Amino acid sequence: MNVEEIIKTEKKIPLPSRTIIHLSLVANKINEIITCSLKAYEMSLEQFNVLRILRGQKGKPANLSTLNERMITKMSNTTRLVDKLILKGFVDRSICPSNRRKVEIRITKPGEEILLELDKAMQKAEERILNNLNTKDLEELNKLLDKF
């Protein structure tokens, strides 16, 4: 990906600025591919993330605070995401019997089933995104990204 070609400039961009622009362009491309992969399932990346978090709970309920903490994209409208997933039948929400102020959220069987399909779609998207990188490249890239 040539930054100068993409943003259509002939001027030399200072390395720090070029790096930030490059990271932004790569992030946008990754997001575009993933969003396209999930669109066939009428699922947003954030909804997918909520389902994965709930699956990771291994049957234990999560609350909105837990979801917010573990979200890749931090947002304040987690309640709305959960509401949409409830309408789709992928999660359910109940009041905690021991603490009526606490709301418990769990993934449903249909939610687990759609997540298996989404896992396959995401694997294909990841392969498409990373097709030019080998294992050594990925390890090196992750070391560099860890420095952030």
N, C-alpha and C positions, 0 to 999 in steps of 0.2 A: 504494500500500500504506500504510494508516494504522496505524502502530505501536500507538497506544493502543487502537484497535478490536481488533486481532489479539490483543494480550495482555490485553484486557478490563480496562482500567483507566480511571478517570475523572480520576485525578490527573495533573497536568502533570509530564512526565518531563524532567529537566534535559537540555539539548541534547547534551552529551557522551555521557551514558548513552543517550539516544534514538538517537543516531547509531550507537553500537556495537550496540544491539539491532536497529536497522534493517538494518545490514550483515549481522548474523547471520541475520535473517529472509530477506533476499534470497539469501544464500549457501545457506541450507537449501532455498529454493524452486528455485534453479538446480540444486542437487544432486538434488533430487527429480525434476525433469523429465528430466535427463540419465540418471539411474539407470533411470527408467521406459523411456526410449528404448533403452537397452542391454539391458534385461531380456529383450526378445524374442529376443535373440541369445545369451542365457545368458552375458553378459559383464559384468564389473564395470568401474567407471570406471578402477580401477587397472590391470586387465588391458588395457583399451583404451589406456591411456597407455603401457604397456610396448610394445604393438604399434606405436604411432605412433613411439616412440623408435627401435625397431628398423628401421622403414621409413626413418626419417631417416638411418640409418647407410649407406644406399645400398649394401647388400650386404656391407659390412664388419661383422665380428662386434663385439658389445658384451660387456662383462663385467658382473657384478652391481654393481660399483662405479660404472660408467658409468650403468647404469639408475637406481641410487639417486640419483646426482647430478642427473639430468635429470627425475626424477619430479616431478609437480606436487604430489602429496601424499607427503611424505617418510615412509617407513615402513621397518621393520626386516625385514619378511617378504617381501622381493622374491624370495627363493628359492622360497617357496611359490607366489607368483604365476607365476613361470616354470614351475614344476612343473605347475600347472594348465593353462597354455598348451601345454605339451608334450603332456599327455594329450589335449588337443583337436586336436593336430596343427598348431598355428599357429606354433610355434617349435621349434627344435631346439638341443641343447646338445652341445658336444664339448670335448674336452681340447685345448688348444693344443699343436701338435706341438713347438714350440721351447721351451715352458715348461709342463711338465706340471702345475704348480700353478695355472695359469690356465685358467679355464673360458670358452669362447666361446659366445655365444648369438646365433642368427640367426633372422630371420623366414622362414617357409616360404612356398611358393606358396599353399597354402590360407590361410595367415595374411594374405598380401597381398590375396587375394580377399575374405576376410571383412572386412578393413579398408576396402575400397572400399564395401561395403554399410554398414558402420558410419559411414563418412564421410557418406553420404546421410542416415542416421538422425540424426546429430549436427547436420547442417545444418538439418534440420527442427526439431530441439530448439532450436538457436540462434535460428532465426526466431521460434519461439514465445516464447522468453525475452525477446527484444529487440524484439518487435513494436510496442511503444509508444515506441520511441526512433528518432529519425532520425540521419543521419550526424553532424550538428552535435552532437546530444546525446551520441552515443557518443564523439566526439572530446573533448568537454568532460569527460565522465565519466572517460575514460582519463587525462586530464591530472590530475584530482583524485586518482585512484587511484595514479598515479605518485608522488604526494607521500608515500604510505605507505612 
